[in-house]
Amino acid sequence: MTLDDIKKILGAVVLTGNDDLDTEITRAYCADLMSDVLAFSVTSSLLITGLTNTQVIRTAEVADIKAIIFIRSKRPEGETIALAERKKIPLLVTDFSMFDTCGRLYEKGLRSQSGENV
């Protein structure tokens, strides 16, 4: 599915990366511990998180994350948005909780970073 599909499924607002909505996303990983993202995420996946600081962007860059969804209407501050723009990492915000965000995306066919279809 594309970032645009994800945006529509989640009723998300795009903060950065409007030109990247055609990016294909095949896997997702959700975490609030950036050490887990570095240890367990798969490159080129979507990160779903409730953290909004600049460390999320730096972690996404190192882990080769394609885009970030912030949950529960959390919006990063200007410094974080500016860093994401410089690093070319799309940021989206949804009103849904992490559980509901993951469930809605799973229901539409997006799978976890491990690829398990359980």
Secondary structure by P-SEA (a helix, b strand, c coil): ccaaaaaaaacbbbccccccccccccbbbbbccaaaaaccccccbbbbbccccaaaaaaaaaacccbbbbcccccccaaaaaaaaaacbbbbbbcccaaaaaaaaaaacccccccccc
